[in-house]
Amino acid sequence: MSEEISIEYLEREHTAFRAVMNSIFDGVYIVDRDRRIIFWNRGAEEITGYTADEVAGRRCADNILNHIDENGRLLCTAACPLQHTLLTGEEVRAKVYPLHKSGRRFPVMTHIAPLEDGEGDIVAGIEVFRDISREEDFRILQEKFNKLVQRYVSRSAYEQIMAQAESSDAPTSRTRDLTVLYLDIVGFTALSEKHPAPEVVRILNDVFGMCDVITREKHGDIDKFIGDALMAVFIDANDAVEASSTIVTEAMPRFNRQRSGRGLEPIQLRVGINSGIVVQGEVGTTERKDLTVIGDVVNTAQRIESMCEPDSLLISESTYARLRENLANRFEFRQDVKVKNKAEPIKVFTLARTAP
């Protein structure tokens, strides 16, 4: 491996460099200055399902990996970390979601670095990545456990434990990887004009009460009620999707059958779900504060909800990428949609009519 690094050397077969890279269990691939793949190790074949022959000379954006970040942003065309490294020489570490050959996204931790020739010029970029599906499952399980503990100890005891575990000067807000569910009652203004105020309040309480029970059963929390809408947060995207699916396909039809039996009109809902990095913290005044989540992920969840047909739910690709295979199979791609304040359109998926 004493030879000078060059594109010709990296592409050459049967070198010591290739032998070492192929002995690594992690996925490793190398791209030239045009981001074309010139090396793809055995680890990458195992992790992604693509062989080296299938990807040689192609780019990730050529319907191969098509990475998205934690917030669902398509990286290969908008903000490619490899391109950043090739241009600046800076190393990049990030959690991203590439496409497996089967079409399913999965989480990987990736490390990207430049490769330089003897004169210090960047000739290629190398990416080393590891499937972290199990680590993500463990992280979610740990957060669920912490949440469960809070049910069985007093608030003061839990806060004392957490204070001992964290630094005394810890910030009052933090970033978290969460899934946001936004639910809205369709045509609520017209509904409220047709019924007296006490009846409108009773409808809201009945619907929200039902949603709250299902949300809690699926390990979520109602973050806030906003008029005729609610926002819930979940540690696990699978829980959010299962909760919304239960509400839309089981609970609301049952609720409306009861209303129909009393001669009342049905209530319709729309649900939008998005996942990503949010800021969670206390917001308010010295007299009254709420623990809530804010950020682009929240805004996008609301905008996705507004695109829904009545009695349906839509999820972003960022949420879809986090789903277990059996749950993801219940969804089908609907369309690319342009969302306000986003340069790139986002992909949304809907619950299939003939879900298995």
C-alpha positions in Angstrom: 0.0 0.0 0.0 3.0 2.3 -0.5 1.8 3.3 -4.0 0.5 6.9 -4.4 -3.2 7.2 -4.3 -4.7 7.9 -7.7 -8.0 7.1 -9.5 -6.0 4.5 -11.6 -4.7 2.9 -8.4 -8.2 2.9 -6.7 -9.8 1.3 -9.8 -7.1 -1.4 -10.2 -8.0 -5.0 -9.3 -6.0 -7.2 -6.9 -4.3 -4.4 -4.9 -3.4 -4.6 -1.2 -5.8 -1.6 -0.6 -8.8 -3.5 -2.1 -7.9 -6.6 -0.1 -8.0 -4.7 3.1 -11.2 -2.8 2.2 -12.9 -6.1 1.3 -11.9 -7.6 4.7 -13.9 -5.0 6.6 -17.5 -5.9 7.7 -18.6 -2.3 7.3 -19.8 -1.0 3.9 -17.1 0.9 2.1 -17.3 2.7 -1.3 -15.2 5.2 -3.1 -16.3 7.8 -5.6 -14.3 10.0 -8.0 -14.6 13.8 -8.3 -17.8 13.3 -10.4 -19.2 11.1 -7.6 -19.2 8.0 -9.7 -18.6 4.8 -7.8 -15.2 3.3 -8.5 -15.0 0.9 -5.6 -17.7 -1.1 -3.7 -16.5 -3.6 -1.0 -18.1 -6.9 0.0 -19.5 -5.2 3.2 -21.4 -2.8 1.0 -22.8 -5.7 -1.0 -24.0 -7.4 2.1 -25.6 -4.3 3.7 -27.3 -2.9 0.6 -28.0 -5.9 -1.6 -26.2 -4.3 -4.6 -23.2 -6.1 -6.1 -20.1 -4.1 -7.1 -20.9 -4.8 -10.8 -24.3 -3.3 -10.5 -23.1 0.0 -9.1 -19.7 0.5 -10.8 -19.6 3.8 -12.7 -22.9 5.0 -11.4 -23.8 7.6 -8.8 -25.9 7.1 -5.6 -28.6 9.3 -7.1 -28.9 6.9 -10.1 -31.7 5.1 -8.2 -29.2 3.2 -6.1 -28.9 4.5 -2.5 -30.7 7.9 -2.8 -29.8 8.8 0.8 -32.2 10.9 2.8 -31.3 12.5 6.2 -33.2 12.2 9.4 -35.7 14.9 8.3 -36.4 13.3 5.0 -34.3 15.6 2.9 -32.9 14.0 -0.3 -29.2 14.3 0.0 -28.0 13.0 -3.3 -29.4 15.9 -5.3 -29.7 18.7 -2.7 -27.0 18.4 0.0 -24.7 15.5 -0.8 -22.2 14.9 2.1 -19.8 13.3 -0.4 -19.9 16.4 -2.6 -19.2 18.6 0.5 -16.2 16.5 1.4 -14.9 16.5 -2.2 -15.2 20.3 -2.4 -13.9 21.2 1.1 -11.8 18.3 2.3 -13.9 18.2 5.5 -14.8 14.9 7.1 -18.5 14.2 7.7 -20.3 12.0 10.2 -24.1 11.6 10.0 -27.0 9.2 10.4 -28.7 8.8 7.0 -31.3 6.4 5.4 -30.2 4.8 2.1 -32.3 2.6 -0.1 -31.7 -1.2 0.1 -32.0 -3.0 -3.3 -35.3 -4.3 -2.1 -36.7 -0.8 -2.0 -36.7 -0.4 1.8 -34.8 2.3 3.6 -32.8 1.6 6.7 -30.6 3.6 9.1 -26.8 3.8 8.8 -24.1 5.7 10.5 -21.8 7.0 7.9 -18.3 8.5 7.9 -17.0 10.3 4.8 -13.5 11.4 4.2 -11.4 12.7 1.3 -8.6 10.8 -0.4 -5.6 12.9 -1.5 -2.8 12.2 -3.9 0.9 12.9 -3.1 0.5 16.6 -3.8 -2.4 17.0 -1.4 -5.1 17.3 -4.1 -8.4 15.5 -3.4 -8.9 12.8 -6.0 -11.7 10.8 -4.5 -14.1 10.5 -1.5 -14.5 7.4 0.7 -17.6 6.6 2.6 -17.7 4.0 5.4 -21.1 3.0 6.7 -22.7 0.6 9.2 -26.3 -0.6 9.5 -27.5 0.7 12.8 -31.0 -0.8 12.8 -30.4 -2.7 16.0 -28.9 0.3 17.7 -31.9 2.4 16.7 -34.2 -0.3 18.0 -32.3 -0.3 21.3 -32.4 3.6 21.5 -36.2 3.6 21.0 -36.6 0.8 23.6 -34.5 2.7 26.1 -36.5 5.9 25.7 -39.7 3.9 26.0 -38.4 2.3 29.2 -37.6 5.8 30.6 -41.1 6.9 29.8 -42.5 3.8 31.4 -40.5 4.5 34.6 -42.2 7.8 35.0 -45.6 6.1 35.4 -44.5 4.3 38.5 -42.5 6.8 40.4 -43.5 10.3 41.5 -42.6 13.3 39.3 -40.3 14.7 42.0 -38.5 11.4 42.3 -38.0 11.0 38.6 -36.8 14.6 38.2 -34.3 14.0 41.1 -33.0 10.9 39.4 -32.6 12.7 36.0 -31.0 15.7 37.7 -28.3 13.4 39.2 -27.8 11.7 35.8 -27.4 15.0 33.9 -25.2 18.0 34.3 -26.6 20.7 36.6 -26.1 23.3 33.9 -28.0 21.2 31.3 -30.1 23.4 28.9 -33.8 23.6 29.3 -34.3 22.5 25.6 -32.8 19.7 23.6 -33.0 18.2 20.2 -34.6 14.8 19.8 -35.5 12.4 17.0 -39.3 12.1 17.3 -42.3 11.4 15.2 -45.1 14.1 15.1 -48.7 13.2 14.4 -51.0 16.0 13.4 -54.8 15.3 13.4 -57.6 17.6 12.4 -61.4 17.4 12.3 -62.7 18.0 8.7 -65.2 20.7 8.2 -65.3 21.7 11.9 -66.4 25.3 11.2 -69.5 24.1 9.4 -70.1 21.6 12.2 -69.8 24.2 14.9 -72.3 26.4 13.1 -74.9 23.7 13.0 -74.8 22.7 16.7 -75.0 24.5 20.0 -71.7 25.2 21.8 -72.2 22.5 24.4 -72.7 19.8 21.7 -69.6 21.0 19.8 -67.5 20.8 23.0 -68.9 17.3 23.6 -67.9 16.2 20.1 -64.4 17.5 20.6 -64.1 15.8 23.9 -65.4 12.5 22.6 -63.1 12.5 19.6 -60.0 13.7 21.4 -60.6 11.4 24.4 -60.7 8.4 22.0 -57.5 9.6 20.3 -55.8 10.2 23.6 -56.5 6.6 24.8 -55.2 5.1 21.6 -52.1 7.4 21.6 -51.2 6.4 25.1 -51.7 2.7 24.3 -49.2 3.2 21.5 -46.6 4.9 23.8 -47.3 8.4 22.5 -48.2 11.7 24.2 -50.7 14.4 23.2 -48.4 17.4 23.0 -51.2 20.0 22.6 -54.8 20.6 21.5 -55.2 23.4 19.0 -58.9 24.1 18.5 -60.3 21.2 16.4 -56.8 19.7 16.0 -54.3 17.9 18.1 -50.6 17.2 17.9 -49.0 14.0 19.4 -45.4 13.0 19.6 -43.9 9.5 19.6 -40.5 8.1 20.3 -41.1 5.3 17.7 -42.5 6.1 14.2 -44.1 2.6 14.2 -46.2 3.5 17.2 -47.3 6.7 15.6 -48.4 5.0 12.4 -50.1 2.1 14.3 -52.0 4.7 16.4 -53.2 6.7 13.5 -54.1 3.6 11.5 -56.2 2.4 14.5 -57.9 5.8 14.8 -58.7 6.1 11.1 -59.7 2.5 10.2 -61.2 1.2 13.4 -62.0 3.7 16.1 -63.6 6.5 14.0 -65.8 4.1 11.9 -67.0 2.6 15.2 -67.6 6.0 16.6 -69.6 7.1 13.5 -71.7 4.0 13.6 -72.8 5.0 17.1 -73.6 8.5 15.9 -75.5 7.1 12.9 -77.6 5.0 15.2 -78.6 8.3 17.0 -79.4 10.0 13.7 -76.2 12.2 13.8 -73.8 13.0 10.9 -70.4 11.3 10.8 -67.2 13.0 11.9 -64.3 12.9 9.5 -60.6 13.2 10.3 -57.3 13.9 8.5 -54.0 12.7 9.8 -50.5 13.7 8.8 -47.3 12.2 10.2 -43.6 13.3 9.9 -40.4 12.3 11.6 -37.1 14.0 12.3 -35.1 16.2 14.6 -37.2 18.5 16.7 -36.4 21.0 19.5 -38.2 19.9 22.7 -38.3 22.4 25.6 -40.4 24.5 27.9 -42.1 27.3 26.1 -44.2 30.1 27.8 -43.9 32.6 30.6 -42.7 32.5 34.1 -46.3 32.0 35.2 -47.2 29.2 32.8 -45.0 26.9 30.7 -45.7 24.0 28.4 -43.2 21.2 27.4 -43.6 21.1 23.6 -41.8 20.4 20.4 -41.1 22.9 17.7 -39.3 23.0 14.3 -39.6 22.3 10.6 -40.6 18.7 11.3 -43.7 19.9 13.2 -44.7 22.4 10.5 -44.3 19.7 7.8 -46.5 17.3 9.7 -49.2 19.9 9.8 -48.8 20.6 6.0 -49.0 16.9 5.2 -52.2 16.6 7.2 -53.7 19.5 5.2 -53.2 17.5 2.0 -55.1 14.5 3.2 -58.5 13.4 1.9 -61.1 13.0 4.6 -60.8 9.8 6.7 -57.3 9.2 5.5 -53.7 9.5 6.7 -50.5 10.5 4.9 -46.9 9.9 6.1 -43.7 11.5 4.9 -40.8 9.4 3.5 -38.9 10.3 6.7 -41.5 8.4 8.6 -41.8 5.6 6.0 -38.0 5.0 6.3 -38.3 4.3 10.0 -41.1 1.7 9.7 -40.8 -2.1 10.2 -41.1 -4.0 6.9 -44.5 -5.5 7.7 -45.9 -2.1 8.6 -44.3 -0.3 5.6 -45.9 -2.9 3.3 -49.3 -1.5 4.2 -48.4 1.8 2.6 -48.0 2.9 -1.0 -46.4 5.9 -2.6 -48.9 8.6 -3.4 -47.0 11.5 -4.9 -44.2 14.1 -4.6 -45.5 17.3 -3.1 -44.1 20.7 -2.9 -44.2 22.0 0.7 -43.9 25.6 1.6 -40.3 26.7 2.7 -38.8 23.5 1.3 -36.6 23.7 -1.8 -37.1 20.0 -2.7 -40.5 18.2 -3.0 -41.2 15.5 -0.4 -42.6 12.0 -1.0 -45.7 11.1 0.8 -47.2 7.7 1.3 -50.8 6.7 2.0 -52.4 3.6 3.7 -53.1 1.2 0.9 -56.8 0.4 0.3 -56.0 -3.3 0.1 -53.6 -3.3 3.1 -52.5 -6.9 4.0 
